[in-house]
Amino acid sequence: MNNFVYILDGTAYVNLTNRCQNACGFCIRNTGDGVAGVNLRLDRDATADEVIKMYAALEERHTTREVVFCGFGEPTEALGVLCECAKRVKSMGLTTRLNTNGLGSLSAGRNIAPELAPCIDKVSVSLNHCDAKNYTAVTNSRYGERAFGAVLEFVSDCKKAGIDTTVSVVDVIGAAAVEKCRALAKSLGVPLRVREYVSDNYNDRITTEENN
């Protein structure tokens, strides 16, 4: 079964697509098939109706009232479905967040922030590294070194569009690079979140639940 929606720590996550412009060395797709025992490999992209139907089946476990578009691919690669789902979710009185690599505008060939602003409350952009050379080495982006500049432009566009915008990095890039990213985030006028690398795809949570 295609798992288009899953619940983790009381938050609902939407897994729209497995397509992505990057092939990051530390991506959890390299270490498993999903998160916390939920298989997120898809044989096709989701439709908005399928997402809403699957969410309804899991709604009683959704305690945070936040829906995050984040799965085993880049959500903006399914931009039309993303916007449609987010609009329908917001109509339910829920908060929406997009976790993205920030390459959606480059892929679309236009600034997509104005399209996201009416339906996305928060956006978290994976900065991945502190400069274009290191970003390219880490992400293996199909856009090469021009990807990094596109990410920074997307961050600025989201902020200008009035979306609550954050950038993030994974701690495996090292303390010195993290500090450079912190300075870069400050120059963009957005906060930086440093994420811990999770090598087991949260599977330790399954073991804990089974032992309780």
TIRO-2110 file (N, C-alpha, C; in Angstrom, 1 decimal):
// TIRO-2110
0.8, -1.2, 0.0, N, 1, A
0.0, 0.0, 0.0, CA, 1, A
0.9, 1.2, 0.0, C, 1, A
0.5, 2.2, -0.8, N, 2, A
1.2, 3.5, -0.7, CA, 2, A
0.8, 4.3, 0.5, C, 2, A
1.8, 4.6, 1.4, N, 3, A
1.5, 5.4, 2.6, CA, 3, A
1.7, 6.8, 2.3, C, 3, A
0.6, 7.5, 1.9, N, 4, A
0.7, 8.9, 1.6, CA, 4, A
0.7, 9.8, 2.9, C, 4, A
0.2, 9.3, 4.0, N, 5, A
0.2, 10.0, 5.2, CA, 5, A
0.7, 9.1, 6.4, C, 5, A
1.4, 9.6, 7.3, N, 6, A
1.9, 8.9, 8.4, CA, 6, A
1.9, 9.8, 9.7, C, 6, A
1.9, 9.2, 10.8, N, 7, A
1.9, 10.0, 12.1, CA, 7, A
3.1, 9.7, 12.8, C, 7, A
3.8, 10.7, 13.3, N, 8, A
5.1, 10.6, 14.0, CA, 8, A
5.0, 11.6, 15.2, C, 8, A
5.1, 11.1, 16.4, N, 9, A
5.0, 12.0, 17.6, CA, 9, A
3.8, 12.9, 17.6, C, 9, A
2.7, 12.4, 17.1, N, 10, A
1.4, 13.1, 17.1, CA, 10, A
1.2, 14.1, 16.0, C, 10, A
2.2, 14.2, 15.1, N, 11, A
2.1, 15.1, 14.0, CA, 11, A
1.8, 14.3, 12.7, C, 11, A
1.0, 14.9, 11.9, N, 12, A
0.7, 14.2, 10.6, CA, 12, A
1.7, 14.7, 9.5, C, 12, A
2.2, 13.7, 8.8, N, 13, A
3.2, 14.0, 7.7, CA, 13, A
2.6, 13.5, 6.4, C, 13, A
2.7, 14.3, 5.4, N, 14, A
2.2, 13.9, 4.1, CA, 14, A
3.4, 13.6, 3.1, C, 14, A
3.3, 12.4, 2.6, N, 15, A
4.3, 11.8, 1.7, CA, 15, A
3.8, 11.8, 0.3, C, 15, A
4.0, 13.0, -0.4, N, 16, A
3.3, 13.2, -1.7, CA, 16, A
4.0, 12.4, -2.9, C, 16, A
5.3, 12.4, -2.8, N, 17, A
6.1, 11.9, -4.0, CA, 17, A
7.5, 11.3, -3.5, C, 17, A
8.1, 10.5, -4.3, N, 18, A
9.4, 10.0, -4.0, CA, 18, A
10.4, 10.7, -4.9, C, 18, A
9.9, 11.6, -5.8, N, 19, A
10.8, 12.3, -6.7, CA, 19, A
11.6, 13.4, -5.9, C, 19, A
12.9, 13.6, -6.3, N, 20, A
13.7, 14.7, -5.7, CA, 20, A
14.8, 15.1, -6.6, C, 20, A
15.1, 16.4, -6.5, N, 21, A
16.2, 16.9, -7.4, CA, 21, A
17.6, 16.6, -6.9, C, 21, A
17.7, 16.2, -5.6, N, 22, A
18.9, 15.9, -4.9, CA, 22, A
19.1, 14.4, -4.6, C, 22, A
20.3, 14.0, -4.3, N, 23, A
20.6, 12.7, -3.8, CA, 23, A
21.6, 12.8, -2.7, C, 23, A
21.1, 13.4, -1.6, N, 24, A
22.0, 13.7, -0.4, CA, 24, A
22.6, 12.5, 0.2, C, 24, A
23.9, 12.6, 0.5, N, 25, A
24.6, 11.5, 1.1, CA, 25, A
24.0, 11.0, 2.4, C, 25, A
23.4, 11.9, 3.2, N, 26, A
22.9, 11.5, 4.5, CA, 26, A
21.4, 11.4, 4.5, C, 26, A
20.7, 11.3, 3.3, N, 27, A
19.3, 11.1, 3.2, CA, 27, A
18.9, 9.8, 3.9, C, 27, A
17.8, 9.8, 4.6, N, 28, A
17.3, 8.5, 5.2, CA, 28, A
16.8, 7.5, 4.2, C, 28, A
16.7, 7.9, 3.0, N, 29, A
16.3, 6.9, 2.0, CA, 29, A
17.5, 6.0, 1.7, C, 29, A
18.7, 6.4, 2.1, N, 30, A
19.9, 5.5, 1.9, CA, 30, A
20.0, 4.4, 3.0, C, 30, A
19.2, 4.6, 4.1, N, 31, A
19.3, 3.6, 5.2, CA, 31, A
18.1, 2.8, 5.5, C, 31, A
17.1, 3.0, 4.7, N, 32, A
15.8, 2.2, 4.9, CA, 32, A
14.7, 2.6, 3.9, C, 32, A
13.6, 2.0, 4.2, N, 33, A
12.4, 2.2, 3.3, CA, 33, A
11.4, 3.1, 3.8, C, 33, A
11.6, 3.7, 5.0, N, 34, A
10.6, 4.6, 5.6, CA, 34, A
11.1, 5.2, 6.9, C, 34, A
10.1, 5.5, 7.7, N, 35, A
10.3, 6.2, 9.0, CA, 35, A
9.5, 5.5, 10.1, C, 35, A
10.1, 5.1, 11.2, N, 36, A
9.4, 4.5, 12.3, CA, 36, A
8.6, 3.3, 11.9, C, 36, A
9.1, 2.5, 11.0, N, 37, A
8.4, 1.3, 10.6, CA, 37, A
7.3, 1.5, 9.5, C, 37, A
7.1, 2.8, 9.0, N, 38, A
6.2, 3.0, 8.0, CA, 38, A
6.9, 3.1, 6.6, C, 38, A
6.5, 2.2, 5.7, N, 39, A
7.2, 2.2, 4.4, CA, 39, A
6.7, 3.4, 3.6, C, 39, A
7.7, 4.2, 3.2, N, 40, A
7.3, 5.4, 2.4, CA, 40, A
7.7, 5.3, 1.0, C, 40, A
8.1, 4.1, 0.5, N, 41, A
8.4, 4.0, -0.9, CA, 41, A
7.1, 4.0, -1.7, C, 41, A
7.0, 4.8, -2.7, N, 42, A
5.7, 4.9, -3.5, CA, 42, A
5.9, 4.4, -4.9, C, 42, A
4.8, 3.8, -5.4, N, 43, A
4.9, 3.4, -6.8, CA, 43, A
4.3, 4.5, -7.8, C, 43, A
3.8, 5.5, -7.1, N, 44, A
3.3, 6.7, -7.9, CA, 44, A
3.0, 7.8, -6.9, C, 44, A
2.8, 9.0, -7.5, N, 45, A
2.5, 10.2, -6.6, CA, 45, A
1.1, 10.1, -6.1, C, 45, A
0.9, 10.8, -5.0, N, 46, A
-0.4, 10.9, -4.4, CA, 46, A
-1.4, 11.8, -5.1, C, 46, A
-2.7, 11.7, -5.0, N, 47, A
-3.6, 12.7, -5.4, CA, 47, A
-4.1, 13.3, -4.1, C, 47, A
-4.7, 14.5, -4.3, N, 48, A
-5.3, 15.2, -3.1, CA, 48, A
-6.3, 14.4, -2.4, C, 48, A
-7.2, 13.8, -3.1, N, 49, A
-8.3, 13.0, -2.5, CA, 49, A
-7.7, 11.9, -1.7, C, 49, A
-6.7, 11.2, -2.2, N, 50, A
-6.1, 10.1, -1.5, CA, 50, A
-5.5, 10.5, -0.2, C, 50, A
-4.8, 11.7, -0.2, N, 51, A
-4.2, 12.2, 1.0, CA, 51, A
-5.3, 12.5, 2.0, C, 51, A
-6.3, 13.2, 1.7, N, 52, A
-7.4, 13.6, 2.6, CA, 52, A
-8.1, 12.3, 3.2, C, 52, A
-8.3, 11.3, 2.3, N, 53, A
-9.0, 10.1, 2.8, CA, 53, A
-8.1, 9.4, 3.8, C, 53, A
-6.8, 9.3, 3.5, N, 54, A
-5.8, 8.6, 4.4, CA, 54, A
-5.7, 9.4, 5.7, C, 54, A
-5.7, 10.7, 5.6, N, 55, A
-5.6, 11.5, 6.8, CA, 55, A
-6.8, 11.2, 7.7, C, 55, A
-7.9, 11.2, 7.1, N, 56, A
-9.2, 10.9, 7.9, CA, 56, A
-9.1, 9.6, 8.7, C, 56, A
-8.4, 8.6, 8.1, N, 57, A
-8.3, 7.3, 8.7, CA, 57, A
-7.4, 7.4, 9.9, C, 57, A
-6.4, 8.3, 9.9, N, 58, A
-5.4, 8.4, 11.0, CA, 58, A
-5.7, 9.6, 11.9, C, 58, A
-6.7, 10.3, 11.7, N, 59, A
-6.9, 11.6, 12.4, CA, 59, A
-7.0, 11.5, 13.9, C, 59, A
-7.5, 10.4, 14.4, N, 60, A
-7.6, 10.3, 15.9, CA, 60, A
-6.2, 10.2, 16.5, C, 60, A
-5.2, 9.9, 15.8, N, 61, A
-3.8, 9.9, 16.3, CA, 61, A
-3.1, 11.2, 16.2, C, 61, A
-3.7, 12.1, 15.5, N, 62, A
-3.1, 13.4, 15.2, CA, 62, A
-3.4, 14.4, 16.3, C, 62, A
-2.4, 14.6, 17.2, N, 63, A
-2.7, 15.4, 18.4, CA, 63, A
-2.1, 16.8, 18.3, C, 63, A
-1.1, 17.1, 17.4, N, 64, A
-0.5, 18.4, 17.4, CA, 64, A
-1.2, 19.5, 16.6, C, 64, A
-2.1, 19.0, 15.7, N, 65, A
-2.9, 19.9, 14.8, CA, 65, A
-2.0, 20.5, 13.7, C, 65, A
-0.8, 20.0, 13.5, N, 66, A
0.1, 20.5, 12.5, CA, 66, A
0.2, 19.4, 11.4, C, 66, A
0.1, 19.7, 10.2, N, 67, A
0.3, 18.8, 9.0, CA, 67, A
1.6, 19.2, 8.3, C, 67, A
2.5, 18.3, 8.2, N, 68, A
3.8, 18.6, 7.6, CA, 68, A
3.9, 17.9, 6.2, C, 68, A
4.2, 18.6, 5.2, N, 69, A
4.5, 18.0, 3.9, CA, 69, A
5.9, 17.7, 3.8, C, 69, A
6.2, 16.4, 4.0, N, 70, A
7.6, 15.9, 4.1, CA, 70, A
7.5, 14.4, 4.1, C, 70, A
8.2, 13.8, 3.1, N, 71, A
8.2, 12.3, 3.0, CA, 71, A
9.5, 11.8, 2.5, C, 71, A
9.4, 10.9, 1.5, N, 72, A
10.6, 10.3, 0.9, CA, 72, A
10.9, 10.9, -0.4, C, 72, A
10.5, 12.2, -0.6, N, 73, A
10.8, 12.9, -1.8, CA, 73, A
10.6, 14.4, -1.5, C, 73, A
10.8, 15.2, -2.5, N, 74, A
10.6, 16.7, -2.4, CA, 74, A
9.2, 17.1, -2.7, C, 74, A
8.4, 17.6, -1.7, N, 75, A
7.0, 17.9, -1.9, CA, 75, A
6.7, 18.8, -3.1, C, 75, A
7.6, 19.8, -3.3, N, 76, A
7.3, 20.8, -4.4, CA, 76, A
7.5, 20.1, -5.8, C, 76, A
8.0, 18.9, -5.9, N, 77, A
8.0, 18.2, -7.2, CA, 77, A
6.6, 17.8, -7.6, C, 77, A
5.6, 17.9, -6.6, N, 78, A
4.2, 17.6, -6.9, CA, 78, A
3.5, 18.9, -6.4, C, 78, A
3.9, 20.0, -7.0, N, 79, A
3.4, 21.3, -6.5, CA, 79, A
1.9, 21.5, -6.6, C, 79, A
1.2, 21.1, -7.6, N, 80, A
-0.2, 21.3, -7.7, CA, 80, A
-0.9, 20.5, -6.7, C, 80, A
-0.6, 19.3, -6.4, N, 81, A
-1.2, 18.5, -5.4, CA, 81, A
-0.9, 19.0, -4.0, C, 81, A
0.4, 19.4, -3.8, N, 82, A
0.8, 20.1, -2.6, CA, 82, A
-0.1, 21.2, -2.2, C, 82, A
-0.3, 22.1, -3.1, N, 83, A
-1.1, 23.3, -2.9, CA, 83, A
-2.6, 22.9, -2.6, C, 83, A
-3.1, 22.0, -3.4, N, 84, A
-4.5, 21.6, -3.2, CA, 84, A
-4.7, 20.9, -1.8, C, 84, A
-3.8, 20.0, -1.5, N, 85, A
-3.9, 19.4, -0.2, CA, 85, A
-3.8, 20.4, 1.0, C, 85, A
-2.8, 21.3, 0.9, N, 86, A
-2.6, 22.3, 1.9, CA, 86, A
-3.8, 23.2, 2.1, C, 86, A
-4.5, 23.6, 1.0, N, 87, A
-5.7, 24.4, 1.1, CA, 87, A
-6.8, 23.6, 1.8, C, 87, A
-6.9, 22.4, 1.5, N, 88, A
-8.0, 21.6, 2.1, CA, 88, A
-7.7, 21.3, 3.6, C, 88, A
-6.4, 21.1, 3.9, N, 89, A
-6.0, 20.9, 5.3, CA, 89, A
-6.3, 22.2, 6.1, C, 89, A
-5.9, 23.3, 5.6, N, 90, A
-6.1, 24.6, 6.3, CA, 90, A
-7.6, 24.9, 6.5, C, 90, A
-8.5, 24.4, 5.6, N, 91, A
-9.9, 24.6, 5.7, CA, 91, A
-10.4, 23.8, 6.9, C, 91, A
-9.7, 22.8, 7.4, N, 92, A
-10.1, 22.0, 8.6, CA, 92, A
-9.6, 22.7, 9.9, C, 92, A
-8.9, 23.9, 9.7, N, 93, A
-8.4, 24.6, 10.9, CA, 93, A
-7.1, 24.1, 11.4, C, 93, A
-6.4, 23.4, 10.5, N, 94, A
-5.1, 22.8, 10.9, CA, 94, A
-3.9, 23.7, 10.4, C, 94, A
-2.8, 23.6, 11.0, N, 95, A
-1.6, 24.4, 10.6, CA, 95, A
-0.8, 23.6, 9.6, C, 95, A
-0.3, 24.2, 8.6, N, 96, A
0.5, 23.5, 7.5, CA, 96, A
2.0, 24.0, 7.6, C, 96, A
2.8, 23.0, 7.3, N, 97, A
4.3, 23.2, 7.3, CA, 97, A
4.8, 22.5, 6.1, C, 97, A
5.7, 23.1, 5.4, N, 98, A
6.4, 22.5, 4.3, CA, 98, A
7.9, 22.3, 4.6, C, 98, A
8.4, 21.1, 4.6, N, 99, A
9.8, 20.8, 4.7, CA, 99, A
10.3, 20.5, 3.3, C, 99, A
11.3, 21.4, 2.9, N, 100, A
11.7, 21.4, 1.5, CA, 100, A
13.2, 21.6, 1.3, C, 100, A
13.7, 21.2, 0.2, N, 101, A
15.1, 21.4, -0.2, CA, 101, A
15.3, 22.8, -0.8, C, 101, A
14.2, 23.5, -1.0, N, 102, A
14.3, 24.9, -1.5, CA, 102, A
14.5, 25.0, -3.0, C, 102, A
14.3, 23.9, -3.7, N, 103, A
14.6, 24.0, -5.2, CA, 103, A
13.3, 24.0, -6.0, C, 103, A
12.2, 24.2, -5.4, N, 104, A
10.9, 24.2, -6.1, CA, 104, A
10.8, 25.3, -7.1, C, 104, A
11.3, 26.5, -6.8, N, 105, A
11.2, 27.6, -7.8, CA, 105, A
12.1, 27.3, -9.0, C, 105, A
13.3, 26.8, -8.8, N, 106, A
14.2, 26.5, -9.8, CA, 106, A
13.6, 25.4, -10.7, C, 106, A
13.0, 24.4, -10.1, N, 107, A
12.4, 23.3, -10.9, CA, 107, A
11.2, 23.8, -11.7, C, 107, A
10.4, 24.7, -11.1, N, 108, A
9.2, 25.2, -11.8, CA, 108, A
9.5, 26.3, -12.8, C, 108, A
10.7, 26.9, -12.7, N, 109, A
11.0, 28.0, -13.6, CA, 109, A
10.3, 29.3, -13.3, C, 109, A
9.9, 29.4, -12.0, N, 110, A
9.2, 30.6, -11.6, CA, 110, A
9.3, 30.7, -10.0, C, 110, A
9.0, 31.8, -9.5, N, 111, A
9.0, 32.0, -8.0, CA, 111, A
7.6, 31.4, -7.5, C, 111, A
7.7, 30.3, -6.8, N, 112, A
6.5, 29.6, -6.3, CA, 112, A
6.0, 30.1, -5.0, C, 112, A
6.8, 31.0, -4.3, N, 113, A
6.4, 31.4, -3.0, CA, 113, A
5.0, 32.1, -2.9, C, 113, A
4.7, 32.9, -3.9, N, 114, A
3.3, 33.4, -3.9, CA, 114, A
2.2, 32.4, -4.0, C, 114, A
2.5, 31.2, -4.6, N, 115, A
1.5, 30.2, -4.7, CA, 115, A
1.4, 29.4, -3.4, C, 115, A
2.5, 29.4, -2.6, N, 116, A
2.6, 28.7, -1.3, CA, 116, A
2.0, 29.5, -0.2, C, 116, A
2.1, 30.8, -0.3, N, 117, A
1.7, 31.7, 0.8, CA, 117, A
0.3, 31.5, 1.3, C, 117, A
-0.7, 31.4, 0.4, N, 118, A
-2.1, 31.3, 0.9, CA, 118, A
-2.4, 29.9, 1.6, C, 118, A
-1.5, 28.9, 1.4, N, 119, A
-1.9, 27.6, 2.0, CA, 119, A
-0.8, 27.0, 2.9, C, 119, A
0.4, 27.6, 2.9, N, 120, A
1.5, 27.1, 3.8, CA, 120, A
1.8, 28.1, 4.9, C, 120, A
1.6, 27.7, 6.1, N, 121, A
1.9, 28.6, 7.2, CA, 121, A
3.4, 28.8, 7.5, C, 121, A
4.1, 27.6, 7.5, N, 122, A
5.5, 27.6, 7.8, CA, 122, A
6.3, 26.8, 6.8, C, 122, A
7.5, 27.3, 6.5, N, 123, A
8.4, 26.5, 5.6, CA, 123, A
9.7, 26.3, 6.3, C, 123, A
10.2, 25.1, 6.2, N, 124, A
11.6, 24.8, 6.7, CA, 124, A
12.4, 24.3, 5.5, C, 124, A
13.5, 25.1, 5.2, N, 125, A
14.3, 24.9, 4.0, CA, 125, A
15.6, 24.2, 4.5, C, 125, A
15.9, 23.1, 3.9, N, 126, A
17.2, 22.4, 4.2, CA, 126, A
18.3, 23.1, 3.5, C, 126, A
19.1, 23.8, 4.3, N, 127, A
20.3, 24.6, 3.7, CA, 127, A
21.4, 23.6, 3.3, C, 127, A
21.5, 22.5, 4.1, N, 128, A
22.5, 21.5, 3.8, CA, 128, A
24.0, 21.8, 4.0, C, 128, A
24.4, 23.0, 3.6, N, 129, A
25.8, 23.4, 3.8, CA, 129, A
25.9, 24.9, 3.7, C, 129, A
27.1, 25.4, 3.8, N, 130, A
27.4, 26.8, 4.0, CA, 130, A
27.8, 27.5, 2.7, C, 130, A
28.1, 26.8, 1.6, N, 131, A
28.4, 27.4, 0.3, CA, 131, A
28.1, 26.4, -0.8, C, 131, A
28.2, 27.0, -2.0, N, 132, A
27.8, 26.2, -3.2, CA, 132, A
28.6, 24.9, -3.4, C, 132, A
29.9, 25.0, -3.2, N, 133, A
30.8, 23.9, -3.5, CA, 133, A
30.5, 22.7, -2.5, C, 133, A
30.4, 23.0, -1.2, N, 134, A
30.1, 22.0, -0.2, CA, 134, A
28.6, 21.5, -0.4, C, 134, A
27.7, 22.4, -0.7, N, 135, A
26.3, 22.0, -0.9, CA, 135, A
26.3, 21.0, -2.1, C, 135, A
26.9, 21.2, -3.1, N, 136, A
26.9, 20.3, -4.3, CA, 136, A
27.5, 19.0, -3.9, C, 136, A
28.6, 19.0, -3.2, N, 137, A
29.3, 17.7, -2.8, CA, 137, A
28.3, 16.9, -1.9, C, 137, A
27.6, 17.5, -1.0, N, 138, A
26.7, 16.8, -0.1, CA, 138, A
25.4, 16.3, -0.7, C, 138, A
24.8, 17.2, -1.6, N, 139, A
23.5, 16.9, -2.1, CA, 139, A
23.5, 16.2, -3.5, C, 139, A
24.6, 16.3, -4.2, N, 140, A
24.6, 15.7, -5.6, CA, 140, A
23.4, 16.2, -6.4, C, 140, A
23.1, 17.5, -6.3, N, 141, A
22.0, 18.1, -7.0, CA, 141, A
22.1, 18.0, -8.5, C, 141, A
21.0, 17.7, -9.1, N, 142, A
21.0, 17.6, -10.6, CA, 142, A
21.3, 19.0, -11.2, C, 142, A
21.2, 20.1, -10.4, N, 143, A
21.4, 21.4, -10.9, CA, 143, A
22.8, 21.9, -10.6, C, 143, A
23.6, 21.1, -10.0, N, 144, A
25.0, 21.5, -9.8, CA, 144, A
25.1, 22.6, -8.8, C, 144, A
26.2, 23.5, -9.0, N, 145, A
26.5, 24.5, -8.1, CA, 145, A
25.5, 25.7, -8.1, C, 145, A
24.7, 25.8, -9.2, N, 146, A
23.7, 26.8, -9.2, CA, 146, A
22.5, 26.6, -8.2, C, 146, A
22.4, 25.3, -7.7, N, 147, A
21.3, 25.0, -6.8, CA, 147, A
21.4, 25.8, -5.5, C, 147, A
22.6, 26.0, -5.0, N, 148, A
22.7, 26.7, -3.7, CA, 148, A
22.2, 28.1, -3.7, C, 148, A
22.5, 28.8, -4.8, N, 149, A
22.0, 30.2, -4.9, CA, 149, A
20.4, 30.2, -5.0, C, 149, A
19.9, 29.2, -5.7, N, 150, A
18.5, 29.1, -5.9, CA, 150, A
17.8, 28.8, -4.5, C, 150, A
18.4, 28.0, -3.7, N, 151, A
17.9, 27.8, -2.3, CA, 151, A
17.8, 29.1, -1.5, C, 151, A
18.9, 29.9, -1.6, N, 152, A
18.9, 31.1, -0.8, CA, 152, A
17.9, 32.1, -1.3, C, 152, A
17.7, 32.1, -2.7, N, 153, A
16.7, 33.0, -3.2, CA, 153, A
15.3, 32.5, -2.8, C, 153, A
15.1, 31.2, -2.8, N, 154, A
13.8, 30.7, -2.3, CA, 154, A
13.5, 31.1, -0.9, C, 154, A
14.5, 31.0, 0.0, N, 155, A
14.3, 31.4, 1.4, CA, 155, A
13.9, 32.9, 1.4, C, 155, A
14.6, 33.7, 0.7, N, 156, A
14.2, 35.1, 0.7, CA, 156, A
12.8, 35.4, 0.2, C, 156, A
12.4, 34.7, -0.9, N, 157, A
11.1, 34.8, -1.5, CA, 157, A
10.0, 34.4, -0.5, C, 157, A
10.2, 33.3, 0.2, N, 158, A
9.2, 32.8, 1.2, CA, 158, A
9.1, 33.8, 2.3, C, 158, A
10.2, 34.4, 2.8, N, 159, A
10.1, 35.4, 3.8, CA, 159, A
9.3, 36.6, 3.3, C, 159, A
9.6, 37.1, 2.1, N, 160, A
8.9, 38.2, 1.5, CA, 160, A
7.5, 38.0, 1.3, C, 160, A
7.1, 36.7, 1.1, N, 161, A
5.7, 36.3, 0.8, CA, 161, A
4.9, 36.2, 2.1, C, 161, A
5.6, 36.4, 3.3, N, 162, A
4.9, 36.4, 4.6, CA, 162, A
4.8, 35.0, 5.2, C, 162, A
5.5, 34.0, 4.7, N, 163, A
5.5, 32.7, 5.2, CA, 163, A
6.6, 32.6, 6.4, C, 163, A
6.2, 32.0, 7.5, N, 164, A
7.1, 31.8, 8.6, CA, 164, A
8.2, 30.9, 8.1, C, 164, A
9.4, 31.4, 7.9, N, 165, A
10.5, 30.7, 7.2, CA, 165, A
11.7, 30.4, 8.2, C, 165, A
12.2, 29.1, 8.1, N, 166, A
13.3, 28.7, 8.9, CA, 166, A
14.2, 27.9, 7.9, C, 166, A
15.5, 27.9, 8.2, N, 167, A
16.5, 27.1, 7.5, CA, 167, A
17.0, 26.1, 8.4, C, 167, A
17.4, 24.9, 7.9, N, 168, A
18.0, 23.9, 8.8, CA, 168, A
19.2, 23.2, 8.2, C, 168, A
20.0, 22.6, 9.0, N, 169, A
21.1, 21.8, 8.6, CA, 169, A
21.2, 20.6, 9.5, C, 169, A
21.8, 19.6, 9.0, N, 170, A
22.1, 18.4, 9.8, CA, 170, A
23.4, 18.4, 10.4, C, 170, A
23.6, 18.0, 11.7, N, 171, A
24.8, 18.3, 12.5, CA, 171, A
26.0, 17.5, 11.9, C, 171, A
25.8, 16.6, 10.9, N, 172, A
27.0, 15.8, 10.4, CA, 172, A
27.9, 16.7, 9.6, C, 172, A
27.5, 17.9, 9.2, N, 173, A
28.4, 18.8, 8.4, CA, 173, A
29.6, 19.3, 9.2, C, 173, A
29.5, 19.2, 10.6, N, 174, A
30.6, 19.7, 11.4, CA, 174, A
30.3, 21.1, 12.0, C, 174, A
30.9, 21.3, 13.2, N, 175, A
30.6, 22.5, 14.0, CA, 175, A
31.0, 23.8, 13.2, C, 175, A
32.1, 23.8, 12.5, N, 176, A
32.6, 25.0, 11.8, CA, 176, A
31.6, 25.4, 10.7, C, 176, A
31.1, 24.4, 10.0, N, 177, A
30.2, 24.7, 8.9, CA, 177, A
28.8, 25.1, 9.4, C, 177, A
28.5, 24.5, 10.6, N, 178, A
27.2, 24.9, 11.2, CA, 178, A
27.2, 26.4, 11.6, C, 178, A
28.4, 26.9, 12.1, N, 179, A
28.5, 28.3, 12.5, CA, 179, A
28.4, 29.2, 11.3, C, 179, A
29.0, 28.7, 10.1, N, 180, A
28.9, 29.5, 8.9, CA, 180, A
27.5, 29.6, 8.4, C, 180, A
26.7, 28.5, 8.6, N, 181, A
25.3, 28.4, 8.2, CA, 181, A
24.5, 29.4, 9.1, C, 181, A
24.9, 29.4, 10.4, N, 182, A
24.2, 30.3, 11.3, CA, 182, A
24.3, 31.8, 10.9, C, 182, A
25.6, 32.1, 10.5, N, 183, A
25.8, 33.5, 10.0, CA, 183, A
25.0, 33.8, 8.7, C, 183, A
25.0, 32.8, 7.8, N, 184, A
24.2, 32.9, 6.6, CA, 184, A
22.7, 33.1, 6.9, C, 184, A
22.2, 32.3, 7.8, N, 185, A
20.8, 32.4, 8.1, CA, 185, A
20.5, 33.8, 8.7, C, 185, A
21.4, 34.3, 9.5, N, 186, A
21.3, 35.7, 10.1, CA, 186, A
21.2, 36.7, 9.0, C, 186, A
22.1, 36.5, 8.0, N, 187, A
22.1, 37.5, 6.8, CA, 187, A
20.8, 37.5, 6.0, C, 187, A
20.1, 36.3, 6.0, N, 188, A
18.9, 36.2, 5.3, CA, 188, A
17.7, 36.6, 6.2, C, 188, A
18.0, 36.8, 7.5, N, 189, A
16.9, 37.3, 8.4, CA, 189, A
16.0, 36.2, 8.9, C, 189, A
16.5, 34.9, 8.9, N, 190, A
15.7, 33.8, 9.3, CA, 190, A
16.4, 33.0, 10.3, C, 190, A
15.7, 32.2, 11.2, N, 191, A
16.4, 31.4, 12.2, CA, 191, A
17.0, 30.1, 11.6, C, 191, A
18.0, 29.6, 12.2, N, 192, A
18.6, 28.3, 11.8, CA, 192, A
18.2, 27.2, 12.8, C, 192, A
17.8, 26.0, 12.3, N, 193, A
17.6, 24.9, 13.2, CA, 193, A
18.6, 23.8, 12.9, C, 193, A
19.4, 23.4, 13.9, N, 194, A
20.4, 22.3, 13.6, CA, 194, A
19.7, 21.0, 14.0, C, 194, A
19.6, 20.1, 13.0, N, 195, A
18.9, 18.8, 13.2, CA, 195, A
19.9, 17.7, 13.5, C, 195, A
19.6, 16.8, 14.4, N, 196, A
20.4, 15.6, 14.7, CA, 196, A
20.2, 14.6, 13.6, C, 196, A
21.3, 14.0, 13.1, N, 197, A
21.2, 13.0, 12.1, CA, 197, A
20.7, 11.7, 12.8, C, 197, A
19.6, 11.1, 12.2, N, 198, A
19.0, 9.9, 12.7, CA, 198, A
19.3, 8.8, 11.7, C, 198, A
20.2, 7.9, 12.0, N, 199, A
20.7, 6.9, 11.1, CA, 199, A
19.7, 5.7, 11.0, C, 199, A
18.9, 5.5, 12.0, N, 200, A
18.0, 4.3, 12.0, CA, 200, A
16.6, 4.6, 11.6, C, 200, A
16.4, 5.8, 11.0, N, 201, A
15.0, 6.2, 10.5, CA, 201, A
14.0, 6.1, 11.6, C, 201, A
14.4, 6.4, 12.9, N, 202, A
13.5, 6.4, 14.0, CA, 202, A
13.0, 5.0, 14.4, C, 202, A
13.6, 4.0, 14.0, N, 203, A
13.2, 2.6, 14.3, CA, 203, A
13.4, 2.3, 15.7, C, 203, A
14.2, 3.0, 16.5, N, 204, A
14.4, 2.7, 17.9, CA, 204, A
13.1, 3.0, 18.6, C, 204, A
12.2, 3.9, 18.1, N, 205, A
10.9, 4.2, 18.7, CA, 205, A
10.0, 3.0, 18.7, C, 205, A
10.1, 2.2, 17.6, N, 206, A
9.3, 1.0, 17.5, CA, 206, A
9.7, 0.0, 18.6, C, 206, A
11.0, -0.2, 18.8, N, 207, A
11.5, -1.1, 19.8, CA, 207, A
11.0, -0.6, 21.2, C, 207, A
11.1, 0.7, 21.5, N, 208, A
10.6, 1.2, 22.8, CA, 208, A
9.2, 0.9, 23.0, C, 208, A
8.3, 1.1, 21.9, N, 209, A
6.9, 0.9, 22.1, CA, 209, A
6.6, -0.6, 22.3, C, 209, A
7.4, -1.5, 21.6, N, 210, A
7.2, -2.9, 21.8, CA, 210, A
7.5, -3.4, 23.2, C, 210, A
8.5, -2.7, 23.8, N, 211, A
8.9, -3.2, 25.1, CA, 211, A
8.1, -2.6, 26.2, C, 211, A
7.2, -1.7, 25.9, N, 212, A
6.3, -1.1, 26.9, CA, 212, A
5.1, -1.9, 27.1, C, 212, A
END
